[in-house]
């Protein structure tokens, strides 16, 4: 059975759920997930020690611009009472009153106060709410009759955030392949960077939400994995870099990818001028017949030729800047291809950065889902075969996880994300170190 929907009176008297923002990864992800689930479930929360593990360094503690922008919109959409919603705030109280099904406005624009605030992190915070904001719809139509048009303004290539390219080529395709009922059209209208001079970008979405009464359903509740699932057949390359790297970087990437993935088809999906030496972004997406893994890098070109590789390559006929760009291209290529190879070799069915982004949808879905991935520091005898054996859950008896603290396999972000779902969704259950989730079957009632 799906999760029942609270009445307005019940919402007013729902117990306040307290979340310590220092738990687990103790950063912005905890805030986004907690507020997203509170809005979907219409339950009040208080988060103390917001981003408490970020300290007083450059990343600081307290709410940042992208958190404020997304929660402001959620508060407006849910007619919430909110306290502590300001940049730098260390305590946030969020008491939503309206359900996703009561959303009236179907054209939405969210503009972050800071141009460097991540549009993609804002999307992550509001998307679960919008996914359940469907109408009754036409039963003969493939999707809800009233799609939601969403435009977000801010940064599209931002430090410590996924990029539009990662969302477009890894996150959303995985969600659409894994769940019946997720369909999101997306378009990059303008690119915005946190690197170099601030520039504001814009992304537009058309979201086809679930109809009233519908649950989010997994396409395959009992996945099994074969060696061929991990055989990379193609690598897509996306590079948004200064124009004087457009010749050397593709050469380096082609050579390094051939060394690590012999015979793989390499497709240069995007080659774009970033417009500044301070803006270098590369995303590689490895694909097999059934899986995909992404790794990326956001950097700046060196201001001098001080790199060791540049010093070795210098000669009388090459200028320092030319040598530096050539050496830097080689360095970027070696690093990103090595990261991708290690990612695929780990044996996970998703990459480490995608792993935690799927947790919310697993918890809200109907039935069981599994995206197994070994801990990054785990080593198995037998290489990939050993990892595959560890990932195989088809014949395992299920052992329910203790959920009183971050738990299970994967990164600290992933273990924390699971814990947050357990705090806000009492009916969710996780098994076998987080490898299997029995979701709550969330849906919006047809009657208001």
N, C-alpha and C positions, 0 to 999 in steps of 0.2 A: 504494500500500500504506500501511496505517496505521502509526503509530509502534509499534515493538515494546515489550513490557513487560519491565522489568528483573526478574531473579530477586532474591530476598533476598540471595544471595551477591554478585551483581553490584552491588546497592545499596551493600553494605558497602565495596566497592572502587571505587565510582564516583569519578572525579576531582572535587575540590571546585571549584565555579565561583565565581570572585571577581567581585564587582560593586562598582564605586566609586559610592557614593551621591551623589557630587557631579556625576555625569554628567547632561547635559541639564537637565531641570527640577529635578533634585536634591532632590526632596521626598518626600512620603509615597506618592505614586502609584508611584514606582519600587519602593519597599519592598513595597507590596501586590501588584504584578504579579509581582515576582521570587519572593515567597513562595508566591503562588498557583500559579505554573507549577512551582516546585520540588515542591510537594505533589502536583500532578497527575502529574508525570513521575517522582516519587520520586528526585530527584537532590539532592545536598547543595550548599548555597550559603553563601558568606560575604559579607555586605554591610559594607563599611567606610565611614566618613564618612557615617553614616546621616543623611538629610535635611541634608546638608552645605551646601546652598545657602540654607538658611533662616536662617543667622546666629544672632546672640544677641538678636534683637529679641523682640517679643511672641510670635511664632510659634515662635521658638527652633529649635534643632537637636536631633538625637537622636529616639528613638522617642517617640510620644505614646500616650495611653491607648487610642485605637482600634486602633493598630497592635499593641500588646501583647495586647489582648483577642482579636483575630482570630488572631494567630500562636499564642497559647496554645492556642486551640481546634484549629488545624491541627496543632500539635505533639502534642496528645493523640490526635487522630484518626489520625495517622500514626506514633505511637510514636516521635517524633523525639527526637534529642539536640539540645538547644538551649543556646547560650551567649549571654549579653548581652541576654536578654529582660527588660528592665525599662524603665520610663519614663525617658527621658533618655539611654539607652544609645546610643553612637555606632558600635558594632560589633556585628553580629548574625551568629551562625552557626546554621544550621538544617539538620539532617540527617534527613530523613524516612526511615522504614523500611517503612511499610505503604502499599499502593496505595489509591486511592479505592474499588475494588471490594471491599476488605477491611473497609469500614466496617460495623459491626454495629448501632450505635445509630441508630434512625430518627427519634427525637424528640430534638431538640437545643435547648438554651437557652444563649445567650451574653449575659452581662450585663457591659457596660463598667464599669470602675471609676469613671469620671466620667460624670455625667448629661449632660454637654455633649459627650461623645464621639459621633461620628456613627454611628448604626446602619447607614446606607446605605453608608458606607465599609467597615464590617465585612462587610456583605453582599457587596460587590464582592470582597473578599479571599477569602471562603470559597466563593462560588458556583461558580467553575470546578471546584473539587474535588468539590462535591456533584453537579454536573451529570454527572460520570463515575462516580458512586457507585451505579450501578444494579445490579439483579439480573438474572437470566436473564429473568424475566417470562413472561407468557402471550403467545404469538405472535399470538393473536387479539385481544388487548387493544390499545388505541390507545397506551398508555403503559406504563412499567414497573409491575410489580405492587406494588412496595414504594415508595411515595412517601416523601419525607423531610419531616418537619414541623420547621420552624426558627422560633424566636422570638428576637428580638434586642431588648435593652433598652438605652436610651441616648437620644441626641438624634435628633430627626427633622427639625428645621429648624435647621441648624447652619451657621455661617460656613465658607466654602471647601469646601462639600460639596453634593452634590445633595440634594434634599428627597424625601420620600416621594411627593409629587405628581409630581415630575419622573420618578422611577423608574417610577411607575404609569402615567403618560400618555405618556412619551417613550421611556425606555430599554427597558423590557421589551416594549412593543408593537413596537418596532423589531426587537429580537432575535427575537421570536416570528414576525414577518412575514418576516424575512430568513433564518432557519434552520429546517430541519425538525428537530424534536427538542427544542426549548426550550419548555417550558410551566411557568409559575410562577404559582400563585395567591397573592394577597397581600392583607393587611388591616392597616389602621392601627388599632391598639387604643387607643393614647393618644399624644398629641403631646408631644414634648419639645423645649425651646428652649435655644440657647446665649445668646440675648439675654435681658437682665433676670435675674430670679431663676431660679436653676437649676431645671429641671423634667425629670423622667425620662419618656420615652415608650417605647412598645413597638410593634413591628411583627411580624406573624406571616406566615410563608410556607409554602406546600405546594409542594415542588419535585418534579417528575416527571423523574427522571434518565434518561439513556440506558441502554438494556439493555446487558448484556455483549456485546461484539463489535460494537456499533453505533458509527458515527461521526457527528459533527455535520455535517450536509449543508446547503449553501446552497440556497435555493429557485431562485435564478437566478444562474448563473455568468457570463452575458454581458449585463449590464444596458445599456440604452440609454435616453436621456432626451429627452423632447419638451418643447416650451414649456408644454404643459398640465400637465406634472408640477410646474411651479413656480408655477402659478396658485392662489393661496390662495383657498379657498372658505369656510373657517370658521376662526374663532379662538375657542378655549376659554379662559375666564378663571377663574383660581383666586385668591381673595384671602382670606387669613387676617390680619385687621387689627382694630384697636380698633373697637368698635361705632359710635363717632361718626364713623367714616370710611365706613360702609356706604352712606350716601346720596350723598356727594359723589364718592367714588372711582369707582363705576360710571358716573356721569354723565361724568366726565372721560375714562374709558377708552372709552366708547361714541363720544364726539366725536372723540378722537384716532385711534381705529382706523378710523373712517369717513373721516377725512382721508387716512390713509396706505393703507388698503385699501378703496377705495370699493365699496360694495355687498356687502361680505363679511358673512356671517352671524356674529354675535357671541353666544356662549352662555356665560352665567355658570354655570359648572359647580359652583363651590364658593364660597360666601360664609360665612365663619366668624368668630366673635369670637375674637381672639387673647388677650383677657383682660388686656392690658397695653399701655401706650403704647410700651414698648420693643420690641414685637414686631409688625413689619409685614412680611408676606411676600406677594408677588404672582408668579404664574407665568402666562405667556401661551403657549399652544400653537397655532401656525398649522398648518393642515392643507390639503393639496391632495388630489387623487384618490389619490395614491400615496405622498406624503411628509409628514413632520411636522417642525417645528422648534420648539424651546422656548427661551424666555429668561425669567429670573426676577430678582427683587431681594429682598434681606433687609436691612431697615433699622429704624431707630427714629424715632418722631415727634420733631420738635424740641421742646426744653424751653421755648424762648422764641419770640416772634414776630419773630426777627431776620432771617428770610429776606427778601430783597429783594422777592419777590412778595407776601409778607404785608404789608410796609410800604406798598406801593402800594395794596393792597386795603383797608387799614384805614379805617374811618370811625366816626362817633360812635355808630352803632347796633350795631356788632359788637364783641364782646369780643375781646381779643387772642388767647385760646386758640382761639376759633371761627375767626377769620381764619387763624390759623396752620395749623389742621387743613385748612381749605379750600385754602390755598395749597400745603400739603404734598401733599395728594391730587393737585393739578394737576401738581406737580413729579414725583411718582412716575409718574403716567400718561404724561407727556411722555417721561420717560426710558425706561420699559419698552417703550412702543410704538415709539419711535425705534430702540431696540436690536433689537426684533423685525423691524422693516422692513429694517434694515441686514443682519440675519442672512439673511433670505429673499433679498434682492437680491444677496448674494454669489454665489449660484448653486450652493452645495453641496447635496448630496442629504441631508446631515445637518447639524445645527448644530455649532458649534465645540466645545461641551462634550460632545456625544455622540461626536464623532469618535474621541477617544482611548479611550473606554470600549468600543468595538467591537473594538479591535486584538487583544486576547487571544483572542476567539472566532474571528476571522479566522485567526489563527495555528494554532489547534487544530483547525479544521474540515478536512474533506476537500474538495479541489478549490480553485478560485479564487473569491475574493470581491473586491468593489470598492465602496467608499463614498467616491467622489471628492469632494474639497473643496479649493478653491483656497486658497492662503495668504491670511490676512486682509488683508495689505497689497498683494496683487496687484490690478492694474487691467487690464481688458481693453477693447479698442476694441469698440464695438457693444453695450455694456451686458450684459444677461443673455444675449443671443445669443452674444456673445463668450465669456462664461464657460461656457456650455453646450458650445461647440465645444472649449474647453480640457478639459472634463470627459469628452468622448466618447472612450472607449478601445476602441470596438468594432472599429476597423480599424487600431489602432496596432500596430506590432511591439513586442514586449516587450523591454525592456532591463533586465537585472537590476541592482538597486541594490547599491551598496557599503554594507555594514552594520557597519562598524567603529566608527561613531559615530552619534549620533542623525541621522536622515536623512528626506528626503521632504517632502511638502507638509503644511500644517496647522500647528497650534500646537506650541510646545515640548513640551507634555505628549504630543501625538500622536507627534512624532518620537522622543521618548524611549521611549515605550511600544513602538514598533517595534524599537528597538535592544535593549530588554530581551528581547523574544521571540527575536531573533536570537542573543543570548548564551546563552539556555537551551534553545533548540530548533534544533539544528544543521541539521535538514532543512527548516526554513521558508525560503521565498524571497519577496522583495518586488521588485516591478518598477515602472518608470515613476514614480519619485519617491514610492513608497509607494501609488500608486493601485490596484495589484493585488497581492493576497497569494495565494501558493500555499501552503495550509495543510498540516499534517503528517498529517491524517487520524487524529488520536488516538482510541484506543479501548481498552477494557479486555478482556483475553482472557477467553474463556468458561471456560477451565480455570484452576484456581488453582495 
